[in-house]
Amino acid sequence: MKAVRSLLALDFDKKGEFQDIVDLASKLCDKPVALITLLDKTKNWMKVRSGINIEAMPSKTSFCQHAVQQDSLMIVCDASQDASSTAMNW
C-alpha cells in the first residue's frame, strides 16, 4: 500500500507516454475505454484513461477489485452483461 500511495501522489501527464499506451490499447483492442488504474484499500484510481471521465470509484465496485481476487486471467467482453459489474451503472 505504501507504493500505491506514493504513485497516487504522481500527476500522470495526460499527453505523455502513459496516455499513448492507453490510447494504443483502446485502438488495438477496438474498445472505447482503456485505463491504467491504481487500487488502494477504498478506491480504484483511474490515473490514465481513454473514453471515460471518471477519476475514481469505490474499489468494491471496480473490475480491478475482482481481478486481483482471481487466480487466473479475468476477461470481460461486455461490462454491461458481466456478473462482476452488477454494482456498477453502465
Secondary structure as the mmCIF struct_conf table of DSSP 4:
data_model
#
loop_
_struct_conf.conf_type_id
_struct_conf.id
_struct_conf.beg_label_comp_id
_struct_conf.beg_label_asym_id
_struct_conf.beg_label_seq_id
_struct_conf.end_label_comp_id
_struct_conf.end_label_asym_id
_struct_conf.end_label_seq_id
HELX_RH_AL_P HELX_RH_AL_P1 LYS A 2 LEU A 8
TURN_TY1_P TURN_TY1_P1 ALA A 9 ALA A 9
BEND BEND1 LEU A 10 LEU A 10
TURN_TY1_P TURN_TY1_P2 LYS A 14 LYS A 15
BEND BEND2 GLY A 16 GLY A 16
HELX_RH_AL_P HELX_RH_AL_P2 GLU A 17 LEU A 28
TURN_TY1_P TURN_TY1_P3 CYS A 29 ASP A 30
BEND BEND3 PRO A 32 PRO A 32
STRN STRN1 ALA A 34 LEU A 39
BEND BEND4 LYS A 41 THR A 42
STRN STRN2 LYS A 43 SER A 50
BEND BEND5 GLY A 51 GLY A 51
STRN STRN3 ALA A 56 PRO A 58
HELX_RH_3T_P HELX_RH_3T_P1 SER A 59 THR A 61
BEND BEND6 SER A 62 SER A 62
HELX_RH_AL_P HELX_RH_AL_P3 PHE A 63 VAL A 68
TURN_TY1_P TURN_TY1_P4 GLN A 69 GLN A 69
BEND BEND7 ASP A 71 SER A 72
BEND BEND8 CYS A 77 CYS A 77
HELX_RH_3T_P HELX_RH_3T_P2 ALA A 79 GLN A 81
HELX_RH_3T_P HELX_RH_3T_P3 ALA A 83 SER A 85
TURN_TY1_P TURN_TY1_P5 THR A 86 ALA A 87
BEND BEND9 MET A 88 MET A 88
#
